[in-house]
């Protein structure tokens, strides 16, 4: 942008990061790849990966949130859009596994690069060893490895990008172009990436005394529109809200070693999925790590020292807040609000603390070494690497055994083929958001059916972790279907009510209480299409069609994209899809029908969701802007390099 000093050196009176990035040697890239391979380990074998929120299947559907459609919140936009696009070439499961390897490697190399540049300024002769230790602490501690194992790829992406982006974000006032490009990069991880990026920008603005604050704010906001627009569309057009808070996901910290546990990256809300559990030796390693980091704070670059330390302290307190008696009520209140809801699992916010503790510990080891003679000094220099190895240990070979590929059985494959040949709304049973099964070696997993079958799948959205109800989805059909499920368990026949809700299929996985849905066994309105060891698929015989007229006659619909449909008839009708304001039949608004379906007013054969145009225009503008800004930025860098070469001559 005109007038910017994008890459000019810092003035003496300006507290910025006075360090040029170190180019990582190929050996470091190779080391990062090798250790990443050891962490993912058996997870790289052929097959799907299912573990809590980790759902890697061969043919994942395009997230409806890409179009601004519900009924789920578009948490997977835009990251999983890219996975969907690449799936036909490589397979969705393969793409997901490559994301694990690439993300871990980038996190490792990025932290090495950042720490090495700090160490070179300190004058130490053991840069490589210390930087490797810091990189290992950052990329392979139980915190990030656990998040990879449970499918929190937004954390993986954010931590992969953070070391590369931090120098620019802490000096965002120097270049609006870099700020926009990095903000857009963080936006791939949605609201989580936005929170981490925004925190660094705010810290940088405090140091820069608010210089060009409006430019920084607007470029940050522009980068976040890629997820903010579809999220806003879904929230504003959904007929119901999300009911969830931090009470269901408190940080799991225990005993007098709780402080060390959190420093070491422990504390995931479910101890069953925490790599390293609550191991005492990891807690001790965490205490040593914290001591080294505190000792190394004075050697952090001048412009980084204050911002990173303050952010780390805030990050640590927020991460522990849901587990502490004095702050849990505050965390509960904050995460009950619309703005706080995305941060209901507070331990996830440990990222900025990990980002601070890794390089600070390396610098602390250097300071400590200077206080001893050669022998003990050498021991001090190796401490970061030793701590990195200790923290890495529990996560080796499949994130501590959590990454074990599975293959869907023939009954699953037959069920999917049947649904694909005759598309229609499907109810996923058992009626839980999370449950375990023999197929996943009894590991608890998010209901996989919406991702395996694709299309319109109605599923429960309450994680059932606490006695309090937490509806995490926005599907208006969930409540009536839940009532029908209760009747099924009581042995009643509900096929006619299912037909009235537009349901064509019932997929019953043989897991947990699958035999308690007694009303399915002898309902004359249901036909068993597949009955295997792991899956039963039933068809609702009185299904009315995807759309039906006021006299009950089926109306065919067609279309290649979800937000644009063509009807064979133009009269008033009911559509078997979740209601969402913004749908139009021609130019007339669609209203909500009984059971949360869509009531079509008639008058046109076109049915379209007009807010999608806003989302598509936003994507196009961002893509064009990103390309234009990148070209200008590259041209600026070339000009600066030529100028520096001329001055050197």
C-alpha positions as CSV (number, residue, x, y, z in Angstrom):
1,X,0.0,0.0,0.0
2,X,1.2,3.5,-0.7
3,X,3.3,5.0,2.0
4,X,4.0,1.7,3.8
5,X,7.4,0.7,5.0
6,X,6.7,-3.0,4.7
7,X,10.2,-4.4,5.2
8,X,12.2,-1.5,6.5
9,X,14.4,-2.1,9.5
10,X,13.2,-1.1,13.0
11,X,14.3,2.3,14.3
12,X,16.3,2.3,17.5
13,X,13.4,3.8,19.5
14,X,10.8,1.4,18.4
15,X,10.3,-1.8,20.4
16,X,9.9,-4.4,17.6
17,X,11.4,-7.8,17.1
18,X,14.9,-7.0,16.0
19,X,15.6,-10.3,14.4
20,X,15.7,-11.7,10.8
21,X,14.3,-15.2,10.3
22,X,16.9,-18.0,10.0
23,X,16.5,-20.2,6.9
24,X,16.0,-23.8,8.2
25,X,18.5,-26.3,6.7
26,X,17.1,-29.3,4.9
27,X,18.2,-31.5,7.8
28,X,15.7,-29.7,10.0
29,X,12.9,-30.3,7.5
30,X,13.9,-33.9,7.3
31,X,13.9,-34.3,11.1
32,X,10.5,-32.7,11.3
33,X,9.1,-35.1,8.7
34,X,10.6,-38.1,10.4
35,X,9.3,-37.3,13.9
36,X,5.9,-36.5,12.4
37,X,5.9,-39.9,10.8
38,X,6.7,-41.5,14.1
39,X,3.9,-39.6,15.8
40,X,1.2,-40.5,13.2
41,X,2.7,-44.0,12.8
42,X,0.1,-46.7,12.2
43,X,-2.5,-44.0,11.4
44,X,-0.9,-43.8,8.0
45,X,-2.0,-47.3,7.1
46,X,-4.9,-47.6,4.6
47,X,-8.3,-47.0,6.1
48,X,-10.5,-44.4,7.8
49,X,-9.6,-42.7,11.1
50,X,-12.3,-42.3,13.7
51,X,-11.5,-40.9,17.2
52,X,-13.7,-38.5,19.1
53,X,-14.0,-35.5,16.6
54,X,-11.6,-37.1,14.1
55,X,-13.6,-38.2,11.1
56,X,-11.5,-39.1,8.1
57,X,-13.6,-41.0,5.5
58,X,-12.8,-41.6,1.8
59,X,-15.6,-39.5,0.4
60,X,-16.5,-36.6,2.8
61,X,-19.4,-34.4,1.7
62,X,-19.0,-30.7,1.1
63,X,-19.9,-28.9,4.3
64,X,-23.3,-27.3,3.8
65,X,-21.9,-24.2,5.6
66,X,-19.9,-23.4,2.5
67,X,-23.2,-22.3,1.0
68,X,-24.4,-20.7,4.2
69,X,-26.7,-23.6,4.8
70,X,-27.4,-25.3,8.1
71,X,-28.4,-27.2,10.0
72,X,-24.9,-27.6,11.5
73,X,-22.7,-24.6,12.4
74,X,-20.1,-24.2,9.7
75,X,-17.2,-25.1,12.0
76,X,-15.6,-27.0,9.1
77,X,-15.5,-24.0,6.8
78,X,-13.3,-23.3,5.0
79,X,-10.7,-25.9,6.0
80,X,-12.7,-29.0,5.2
81,X,-13.9,-27.5,1.9
82,X,-10.3,-28.0,0.6
83,X,-10.3,-31.6,1.9
84,X,-13.6,-32.3,0.0
85,X,-12.2,-30.8,-3.2
86,X,-9.0,-33.0,-3.0
87,X,-10.9,-36.1,-1.9
88,X,-11.7,-37.3,-5.5
89,X,-8.0,-37.3,-6.3
90,X,-6.5,-38.8,-3.2
91,X,-9.3,-39.9,-0.9
92,X,-10.5,-37.8,2.0
93,X,-8.8,-40.1,4.6
94,X,-5.5,-39.7,2.7
95,X,-5.8,-35.9,2.5
96,X,-6.5,-35.8,6.3
97,X,-3.4,-37.9,7.1
98,X,-1.3,-35.7,4.9
99,X,-2.6,-32.6,6.8
100,X,-1.4,-34.2,10.0
101,X,2.1,-34.7,8.6
102,X,2.3,-31.3,7.0
103,X,0.9,-29.5,10.0
104,X,3.2,-31.1,12.5
105,X,6.3,-30.6,10.2
106,X,5.5,-26.9,9.6
107,X,5.0,-26.3,13.3
108,X,8.4,-27.9,14.1
109,X,10.3,-26.1,11.4
110,X,8.6,-22.8,12.0
111,X,9.5,-22.9,15.7
112,X,13.1,-24.0,14.9
113,X,13.4,-21.0,12.5
114,X,12.0,-18.5,15.0
115,X,14.0,-19.8,18.0
116,X,17.2,-20.0,16.0
117,X,16.9,-16.4,15.0
118,X,16.5,-15.4,18.7
119,X,19.5,-17.5,19.8
120,X,21.8,-16.1,17.1
121,X,21.2,-12.7,18.6
122,X,22.1,-14.0,22.1
123,X,25.5,-15.1,20.8
124,X,25.3,-18.8,21.8
125,X,27.2,-21.4,19.9
126,X,24.6,-24.2,20.4
127,X,21.9,-22.7,18.2
128,X,20.9,-25.9,16.4
129,X,20.6,-28.1,19.5
130,X,18.6,-25.5,21.5
131,X,16.3,-24.6,18.5
132,X,15.6,-28.3,17.9
133,X,14.6,-28.6,21.6
134,X,12.3,-25.6,21.4
135,X,10.7,-26.9,18.1
136,X,10.1,-30.3,19.7
137,X,8.5,-28.8,22.8
138,X,6.2,-26.7,20.5
139,X,5.2,-29.2,17.9
140,X,5.3,-32.6,19.6
141,X,4.1,-31.9,23.2
142,X,1.0,-33.7,24.5
143,X,-1.0,-30.6,23.8
144,X,-0.7,-30.5,20.0
145,X,-0.4,-34.3,19.5
146,X,-3.7,-34.8,21.5
147,X,-5.4,-32.2,19.3
148,X,-4.3,-34.1,16.2
149,X,-5.5,-37.4,17.6
150,X,-9.0,-36.1,18.4
151,X,-9.4,-34.3,15.0
152,X,-9.0,-30.7,16.1
153,X,-7.3,-29.7,12.9
154,X,-8.1,-26.0,13.5
155,X,-5.6,-26.1,16.4
156,X,-3.1,-28.0,14.2
157,X,-3.3,-25.5,11.4
158,X,-3.1,-22.5,13.7
159,X,0.0,-23.8,15.4
160,X,1.6,-24.7,12.1
161,X,1.1,-21.2,10.8
162,X,1.8,-19.2,14.1
163,X,5.7,-19.3,14.2
164,X,5.9,-18.2,10.5
165,X,3.3,-15.4,10.9
166,X,4.2,-14.0,14.3
167,X,7.0,-11.6,13.2
168,X,4.6,-10.0,10.7
169,X,1.6,-9.9,13.0
170,X,3.5,-8.3,15.9
171,X,4.5,-5.5,13.5
172,X,1.3,-5.4,11.5
173,X,1.4,-1.6,11.2
174,X,4.4,-1.9,8.9
175,X,2.5,-3.8,6.1
176,X,-1.2,-4.1,5.5
177,X,-0.4,-6.5,2.7
178,X,1.3,-9.0,5.0
179,X,-1.4,-8.6,7.7
180,X,-4.1,-9.4,5.2
181,X,-2.4,-12.5,3.8
182,X,-1.6,-13.9,7.2
183,X,-5.0,-13.1,8.5
184,X,-6.5,-15.0,5.6
185,X,-4.2,-17.9,6.3
186,X,-5.3,-18.1,9.9
187,X,-8.9,-17.8,8.7
188,X,-8.6,-21.3,7.3
189,X,-9.0,-22.5,10.9
190,X,-12.2,-20.5,11.4
191,X,-12.9,-18.7,14.7
192,X,-10.0,-20.4,16.5
193,X,-7.5,-19.2,14.1
194,X,-9.1,-15.7,14.2
195,X,-8.8,-15.6,18.0
196,X,-5.0,-16.4,18.0
197,X,-4.3,-14.1,15.1
198,X,-6.3,-11.3,16.7
199,X,-4.6,-11.7,20.0
200,X,-1.2,-11.2,18.3
201,X,-2.4,-8.2,16.4
202,X,-3.7,-6.6,19.5
203,X,-0.5,-7.2,21.4
204,X,1.5,-5.7,18.5
205,X,-0.7,-2.7,18.4
206,X,-0.1,-2.1,22.1
207,X,3.6,-2.1,21.5
208,X,3.2,0.1,18.4
209,X,1.0,2.5,20.4
210,X,-1.9,2.0,18.1
211,X,-0.1,3.1,14.9
212,X,-2.3,2.5,11.9
213,X,-4.8,0.7,14.1
214,X,-7.7,1.1,11.6
215,X,-5.7,-0.4,8.8
216,X,-4.7,-3.3,10.9
217,X,-8.2,-3.9,12.1
218,X,-9.8,-3.7,8.7
219,X,-7.2,-5.9,7.0
220,X,-7.7,-8.5,9.8
221,X,-11.5,-8.4,9.4
222,X,-11.2,-8.7,5.6
223,X,-9.2,-11.9,6.0
224,X,-11.7,-13.4,8.4
225,X,-14.7,-12.9,6.1
226,X,-14.1,-16.3,4.5
227,X,-15.5,-18.0,7.6
228,X,-17.3,-15.1,9.2
229,X,-19.8,-14.6,6.4
230,X,-21.1,-18.2,6.2
231,X,-21.2,-18.4,10.0
232,X,-23.2,-15.2,10.2
233,X,-25.6,-16.4,7.6
234,X,-26.3,-19.7,9.4
235,X,-26.7,-18.0,12.8
236,X,-29.0,-15.3,11.5
237,X,-31.2,-17.6,9.4
238,X,-31.4,-20.6,11.7
239,X,-34.8,-21.0,13.6
240,X,-33.1,-22.0,16.8
241,X,-29.9,-21.2,18.7
242,X,-27.1,-23.3,20.1
243,X,-27.3,-24.3,23.8
244,X,-23.8,-25.2,25.1
245,X,-21.2,-23.8,27.5
246,X,-18.0,-24.8,29.3
247,X,-19.7,-26.9,31.9
248,X,-19.5,-29.9,29.6
249,X,-15.8,-29.5,28.7
250,X,-13.8,-28.5,31.8
251,X,-10.0,-28.7,31.8
252,X,-9.0,-32.0,33.4
253,X,-6.3,-31.1,36.0
254,X,-5.6,-33.0,39.2
255,X,-3.7,-32.6,42.4
256,X,-0.7,-30.6,43.4
257,X,0.8,-31.3,40.0
258,X,-1.9,-29.5,38.1
259,X,0.3,-26.5,37.2
260,X,3.0,-28.7,35.7
261,X,0.4,-30.8,33.9
262,X,-1.0,-27.8,32.1
263,X,2.5,-26.5,31.2
264,X,3.3,-29.9,29.7
265,X,0.2,-29.7,27.5
266,X,-2.0,-32.0,29.6
267,X,-5.6,-31.1,30.7
268,X,-7.8,-32.2,27.8
269,X,-11.4,-32.4,29.1
270,X,-11.6,-36.1,28.6
271,X,-8.6,-37.9,30.2
272,X,-9.3,-41.0,28.0
273,X,-8.0,-39.0,25.0
274,X,-5.2,-37.1,26.6
275,X,-1.9,-38.2,25.3
276,X,0.2,-38.9,28.4
277,X,-2.8,-38.9,30.7
278,X,-2.0,-37.1,33.9
279,X,1.5,-38.6,34.2
280,X,3.5,-37.3,37.3
281,X,6.7,-37.3,35.3
282,X,5.2,-35.1,32.7
283,X,4.0,-32.7,35.4
284,X,7.6,-32.5,36.7
285,X,8.8,-31.9,33.2
286,X,6.3,-29.1,32.9
287,X,7.5,-27.5,36.1
288,X,11.1,-27.6,34.9
289,X,10.0,-26.2,31.5
290,X,8.1,-23.3,33.1
291,X,11.2,-22.5,35.3
292,X,13.5,-22.4,32.3
293,X,11.0,-20.2,30.4
294,X,10.7,-17.7,33.2
295,X,14.5,-17.5,33.5
296,X,14.7,-16.9,29.7
297,X,12.2,-14.1,29.5
298,X,14.8,-11.3,29.8
299,X,16.5,-12.6,26.7
300,X,13.5,-12.6,24.5
301,X,13.7,-10.0,21.7
302,X,12.8,-6.5,23.0
303,X,9.7,-6.2,20.9
304,X,8.5,-9.7,21.8
305,X,9.2,-9.8,25.5
306,X,6.2,-7.9,26.9
307,X,3.5,-9.0,24.3
308,X,4.3,-12.7,24.3
309,X,4.7,-12.9,28.1
310,X,1.4,-11.2,28.7
311,X,-0.4,-13.3,26.1
312,X,1.1,-16.4,27.5
313,X,-0.2,-15.5,31.0
314,X,-3.7,-14.8,29.7
315,X,-3.6,-18.0,27.6
316,X,-2.6,-20.1,30.7
317,X,-5.2,-18.6,33.0
318,X,-8.0,-19.0,30.3
319,X,-7.0,-22.6,29.7
320,X,-7.2,-23.5,33.4
321,X,-10.3,-21.3,34.1
322,X,-12.9,-24.0,33.6
323,X,-11.2,-26.2,36.2
324,X,-10.6,-23.7,39.0
325,X,-13.1,-23.0,41.6
326,X,-12.6,-19.2,41.5
327,X,-12.9,-18.9,37.7
328,X,-15.1,-21.7,36.6
329,X,-18.3,-19.7,37.1
330,X,-16.8,-16.9,34.9
331,X,-15.9,-19.3,32.2
332,X,-19.4,-20.8,32.3
333,X,-20.9,-17.3,31.9
334,X,-18.6,-16.2,29.1
335,X,-19.1,-19.4,27.1
336,X,-22.8,-19.2,27.5
337,X,-22.8,-16.0,25.4
338,X,-22.9,-16.0,21.6
339,X,-19.3,-14.6,21.4
340,X,-17.9,-16.9,24.0
341,X,-19.6,-20.2,22.9
342,X,-16.8,-21.1,20.4
343,X,-14.3,-21.2,23.3
344,X,-16.3,-23.4,25.6
345,X,-13.4,-25.9,25.8
346,X,-11.0,-23.6,27.6
347,X,-7.9,-25.8,27.5
348,X,-7.8,-25.4,23.8
349,X,-6.6,-21.8,24.3
350,X,-3.2,-23.0,25.6
351,X,-1.7,-22.3,22.2
352,X,-0.2,-18.9,22.9
353,X,1.3,-20.2,26.1
354,X,3.0,-23.1,24.3
355,X,4.2,-20.6,21.7
356,X,5.9,-18.5,24.4
357,X,7.2,-21.3,26.6
358,X,9.2,-23.1,23.8
359,X,11.6,-20.3,22.7
360,X,11.7,-18.8,26.2
361,X,12.9,-22.2,27.7
362,X,15.7,-22.4,25.1
363,X,16.8,-18.9,26.0
364,X,16.5,-19.8,29.7
365,X,18.8,-22.7,29.1
366,X,21.4,-20.4,27.5
367,X,21.2,-18.0,30.5
368,X,21.5,-20.8,32.9
369,X,24.5,-22.3,31.1
370,X,26.3,-19.0,31.4
371,X,26.3,-19.2,35.2
372,X,28.2,-22.6,35.2
373,X,31.5,-23.9,34.1
374,X,31.8,-26.0,30.9
375,X,30.6,-29.4,32.2
376,X,27.4,-28.2,33.8
377,X,26.9,-25.6,31.1
378,X,26.7,-28.4,28.5
379,X,24.1,-30.1,30.6
380,X,22.0,-26.9,30.7
381,X,22.2,-26.5,27.0
382,X,20.8,-30.0,26.4
383,X,17.8,-29.5,28.8
384,X,15.4,-28.2,26.1
385,X,16.1,-31.3,23.9
386,X,15.7,-33.6,26.9
387,X,12.4,-32.0,27.8
388,X,11.2,-32.3,24.2
389,X,12.0,-36.0,24.2
390,X,10.2,-36.5,27.5
391,X,7.1,-34.7,26.2
392,X,7.2,-36.5,22.8
393,X,7.4,-40.0,24.3
394,X,3.7,-40.6,25.1
395,X,2.6,-39.4,21.6
396,X,4.8,-41.8,19.6
397,X,3.4,-44.3,17.2
398,X,-0.2,-43.3,16.6
399,X,-0.6,-40.5,19.2
400,X,-0.3,-43.1,22.0
401,X,-2.3,-45.7,20.1
402,X,-5.3,-43.6,19.3
403,X,-4.7,-43.5,15.5
404,X,-5.8,-46.9,14.3
405,X,-7.4,-47.1,10.8
406,X,-10.6,-49.0,10.3
407,X,-12.5,-50.2,7.3
408,X,-16.2,-49.9,6.9
409,X,-17.9,-53.3,6.6
410,X,-19.8,-54.6,3.7
411,X,-23.1,-53.8,5.4
412,X,-22.0,-50.1,5.7
413,X,-21.0,-50.1,2.1
414,X,-24.3,-51.7,1.0
415,X,-26.3,-49.2,3.0
416,X,-24.5,-46.3,1.5
417,X,-25.0,-47.6,-2.0
418,X,-28.8,-48.0,-1.3
419,X,-29.1,-44.4,0.0
420,X,-27.1,-43.0,-2.9
421,X,-29.3,-44.8,-5.4
422,X,-32.5,-43.5,-3.7
423,X,-31.6,-40.3,-2.0
424,X,-33.7,-39.0,0.9
425,X,-33.6,-37.8,4.5
426,X,-31.9,-40.3,6.8
427,X,-32.1,-40.6,10.6
428,X,-28.9,-41.8,12.3
429,X,-29.3,-44.2,15.3
430,X,-28.3,-44.7,18.0
431,X,-29.7,-41.3,19.0
432,X,-26.4,-39.9,20.4
433,X,-23.9,-37.3,19.2
434,X,-21.0,-39.4,20.5
435,X,-20.8,-43.1,21.2
436,X,-18.4,-46.0,21.1
437,X,-18.7,-49.2,19.0
438,X,-16.8,-52.4,18.2
439,X,-15.9,-50.9,14.9
440,X,-13.8,-48.2,16.6
441,X,-12.3,-50.5,19.2
442,X,-14.8,-49.0,21.7
443,X,-13.3,-45.5,21.3
444,X,-15.9,-42.7,21.6
445,X,-16.5,-41.1,18.3
446,X,-18.7,-38.4,16.9
447,X,-21.6,-39.9,15.0
448,X,-19.9,-40.7,11.6
449,X,-23.1,-41.1,9.6
450,X,-23.5,-37.5,8.3
451,X,-19.9,-37.8,6.9
452,X,-20.2,-41.3,5.6
453,X,-23.6,-41.2,4.0
454,X,-23.6,-37.5,3.1
455,X,-26.9,-35.8,2.1
456,X,-29.6,-34.9,4.6
457,X,-28.9,-36.8,7.9
458,X,-30.7,-36.0,11.1
459,X,-28.7,-36.8,14.2
460,X,-28.6,-35.9,17.8
461,X,-26.5,-33.0,18.8
462,X,-26.4,-33.3,22.6
463,X,-23.0,-34.7,23.7
464,X,-24.7,-36.1,26.9
465,X,-21.7,-35.2,29.0
466,X,-23.7,-33.6,31.8
467,X,-27.2,-33.8,33.1
468,X,-27.9,-30.4,31.5
469,X,-29.1,-30.4,27.9
470,X,-26.6,-29.1,25.4
471,X,-28.0,-28.8,21.9
472,X,-25.1,-28.1,19.6
473,X,-26.9,-28.2,16.3
474,X,-29.4,-25.9,14.7
475,X,-31.7,-28.5,13.1
476,X,-35.4,-27.6,13.9
477,X,-36.3,-31.3,13.3
478,X,-34.1,-32.6,16.1
479,X,-36.7,-32.1,18.8
480,X,-39.6,-33.9,17.1
481,X,-37.3,-36.7,16.0
482,X,-36.0,-37.0,19.6
483,X,-39.6,-37.4,20.8
484,X,-40.1,-40.2,18.2
485,X,-37.0,-41.9,19.3
486,X,-38.4,-42.1,22.8
487,X,-41.5,-43.7,21.4
488,X,-39.4,-46.2,19.5
489,X,-37.6,-47.2,22.7
490,X,-41.1,-47.8,24.2
491,X,-41.9,-50.2,21.4
492,X,-44.3,-48.0,19.5
493,X,-44.6,-47.8,15.7
494,X,-43.8,-44.4,14.3
495,X,-43.3,-45.0,10.6
496,X,-46.3,-42.8,9.7
497,X,-44.9,-39.9,11.8
498,X,-41.4,-40.4,10.2
499,X,-43.0,-40.2,6.7
500,X,-44.7,-36.9,7.8
501,X,-41.3,-35.6,8.6
502,X,-40.0,-36.5,5.2
503,X,-37.8,-39.3,6.4
504,X,-36.9,-42.0,3.9
505,X,-34.2,-44.0,5.7
506,X,-33.2,-45.2,9.1
507,X,-29.6,-46.2,9.6
508,X,-29.1,-48.1,12.9
509,X,-25.5,-48.9,13.8
510,X,-25.1,-51.8,16.1
511,X,-23.6,-49.9,19.0
512,X,-24.5,-49.1,22.6
513,X,-28.2,-49.5,23.1
514,X,-29.1,-50.3,19.5
515,X,-31.4,-53.2,20.5
516,X,-33.5,-50.9,22.6
517,X,-35.2,-49.3,19.6
518,X,-37.9,-52.0,19.8
519,X,-40.4,-50.2,17.7
520,X,-38.3,-50.8,14.6
521,X,-38.5,-54.6,14.6
522,X,-42.2,-55.1,13.7
523,X,-43.4,-51.8,12.2
524,X,-45.3,-52.7,9.0
525,X,-44.4,-49.3,7.6
526,X,-40.7,-50.1,7.6
527,X,-38.7,-52.4,5.2
528,X,-35.3,-53.8,6.2
529,X,-33.0,-53.2,3.2
530,X,-29.6,-54.2,4.8
531,X,-29.2,-56.2,8.0
532,X,-25.5,-56.9,8.7
533,X,-23.3,-57.4,11.7
534,X,-22.7,-53.7,12.2
535,X,-25.5,-51.9,10.4
536,X,-29.2,-52.2,9.7
537,X,-30.8,-50.0,7.1
538,X,-34.6,-49.6,7.0
539,X,-36.7,-47.8,4.4
540,X,-39.9,-45.9,5.3
541,X,-42.5,-47.3,2.9
542,X,-44.8,-44.3,3.0
543,X,-42.1,-41.7,2.1
544,X,-43.8,-38.8,0.3
545,X,-40.8,-37.8,-1.8
546,X,-38.3,-34.9,-1.4
547,X,-41.3,-32.5,-1.8
548,X,-45.0,-33.1,-1.7
549,X,-48.0,-31.0,-2.6
550,X,-50.9,-30.1,-0.3
551,X,-52.8,-33.2,-1.5
552,X,-49.9,-35.4,-0.6
553,X,-48.6,-36.1,-4.1
554,X,-44.8,-36.3,-4.6
555,X,-43.1,-33.5,-6.4
556,X,-39.7,-34.2,-8.0
557,X,-36.8,-31.8,-7.5
558,X,-33.5,-31.5,-9.2
559,X,-30.3,-29.4,-9.1
560,X,-26.6,-29.8,-8.9
561,X,-25.9,-27.5,-6.0
562,X,-27.7,-27.5,-2.6
563,X,-28.9,-23.9,-2.5
564,X,-30.5,-24.0,-6.0
565,X,-33.3,-26.5,-6.7
566,X,-35.8,-26.9,-9.6
567,X,-39.3,-28.3,-8.9
568,X,-41.5,-30.1,-11.4
569,X,-44.6,-28.3,-10.1
570,X,-45.0,-24.7,-9.0
571,X,-47.8,-25.1,-6.4
572,X,-47.7,-24.9,-2.6
573,X,-45.9,-27.8,-1.1
574,X,-43.8,-29.1,1.8
575,X,-40.1,-29.9,1.4
576,X,-38.3,-32.5,3.4
577,X,-35.4,-30.3,4.5
578,X,-34.7,-28.2,7.6
579,X,-36.3,-24.8,7.6
580,X,-33.9,-21.8,7.3
581,X,-35.1,-18.3,6.7
582,X,-33.7,-17.0,3.4
583,X,-35.2,-19.7,1.1
584,X,-37.3,-18.3,-1.7
585,X,-39.7,-19.9,-4.1
586,X,-39.3,-17.6,-7.0
587,X,-39.5,-14.3,-5.1
588,X,-41.8,-15.5,-2.2
589,X,-40.4,-16.4,1.2
590,X,-40.5,-20.0,2.4
591,X,-41.9,-20.4,5.9
592,X,-41.5,-23.1,8.6
593,X,-43.9,-26.1,8.4
594,X,-44.7,-28.6,11.2
595,X,-41.7,-30.5,12.4
596,X,-39.2,-27.9,11.3
597,X,-39.7,-28.6,7.5
598,X,-40.0,-26.1,4.7
599,X,-43.4,-24.8,3.7
600,X,-43.3,-23.7,0.0
601,X,-45.7,-20.9,-0.9
602,X,-46.0,-21.8,-4.6
603,X,-45.9,-19.7,-7.6
604,X,-42.6,-20.8,-9.2
605,X,-40.6,-23.9,-10.0
606,X,-37.4,-22.3,-8.8
607,X,-36.3,-22.8,-5.2
608,X,-33.2,-20.9,-4.0
609,X,-31.4,-19.8,-0.9
610,X,-30.5,-16.1,-1.6
611,X,-27.9,-15.6,1.2
612,X,-25.7,-18.0,-0.7
613,X,-25.0,-15.2,-3.2
614,X,-23.5,-13.2,-0.4
615,X,-21.2,-16.0,0.5
616,X,-20.1,-16.7,-3.1
617,X,-19.4,-13.0,-3.8
618,X,-17.4,-12.9,-0.6
619,X,-15.3,-15.9,-1.6
620,X,-14.7,-14.4,-5.1
621,X,-13.7,-11.0,-3.7
622,X,-11.3,-12.6,-1.2
623,X,-9.7,-14.8,-3.8
624,X,-9.1,-11.9,-6.2
625,X,-7.9,-9.6,-3.4
626,X,-5.5,-12.3,-2.0
627,X,-4.0,-12.8,-5.5
628,X,-3.6,-9.1,-6.1
629,X,-2.1,-8.4,-2.7
630,X,0.3,-11.3,-3.0
631,X,1.5,-10.1,-6.4
632,X,2.1,-6.6,-5.0
633,X,3.9,-8.0,-2.0
634,X,6.2,-10.1,-4.1
635,X,6.9,-7.0,-6.3
636,X,7.7,-5.0,-3.2
637,X,10.1,-7.6,-1.9
638,X,12.0,-7.7,-5.2
639,X,12.3,-3.9,-5.3
640,X,13.6,-3.9,-1.8
641,X,16.2,-6.6,-2.5
642,X,17.4,-4.7,-5.6
643,X,17.7,-1.5,-3.5
644,X,19.7,-3.4,-0.8
645,X,22.0,-4.9,-3.5
646,X,22.6,-1.5,-5.0
647,X,23.4,0.0,-1.6
648,X,25.8,-2.9,-0.9
649,X,27.8,-2.1,-4.1
